[in-house]
Amino acid sequence: MLVDSHCHIHDQDTYEYVVSRVQGKYKPNPNDYTPEKLLARAHENGIEKLICIGTSHEDSIKACEFAARHENVFWSYGIHPDEAGSNWQMEGFLPEELPVAIGEIGLDYRNGTTNKEAQFKLLEQMLQLATDHNLPCIFHIREAFDDFFAVLRNFPGLKRAVVHSFSDSSDNLEKCLNEGFYIGVNGLSTFADIPIPPLERALLETDSPFLAPVPHRGEVDEPAFVKNVANFLAIHYQTTFEDVAKITTDNAERLFDI
Ligand SMILES: [Zn+2]
């Protein structure tokens, strides 16, 4: 059994957008990419548990509702750093049924750094939320690790987290591991030259519909392709697929209590 610890299959708008952008030989049929069909193909491929990741208040509620209708589909509540500065309510927005994590949250400086203050403020509010509810975090950090570690210093009690889609230096990987964090490995590792975490700290994910792994490059990513990421790790560590499946599944179950 495998876990996709980070997917966006509940977010039909994003799926439709990505599906519509694919041209040429991989041109997909939009009808094959409904949340239900994506979930069915995940199950056929041995992916038994999935976490649908919230990126805004509204999107998190969608993830919550989708998870409520399906066994072994879980959800997270998060406001992505790209949303920093937009209007959203802090009070009483978590549904009664708590998410398995707070995320994706973090800092993202890829589009410039003019809204750093708003990103800090949002991240701190989200970290406070995780602390108040004793929930793990799912971090999205791009070109912002120094500031990220600085913000973390204000939350010394926060120990349970995954840095999703890690794509930074070995130095920063080491620092994340020293914090006790797990590292999310997805299709990116199968085609980009990035540091790979030890299996004991790796979580499998897709970030679907983005970042389809080898040999599905150019296609729309989906949770079923988590098995290709597992295969990549098995080859990388010269171990068996079953070994990777067991260790990474244990990791996800432990971190998210699923
Ligand atoms: Zn994501």
Boltz pocket constraint, residues with backbone or C-beta under 6 A from the ligand:
constraints:
  - pocket:
      binder: B
      contacts: [[A, 6], [A, 8], [A, 53], [A, 104], [A, 207]]
      max_distance: 6.0
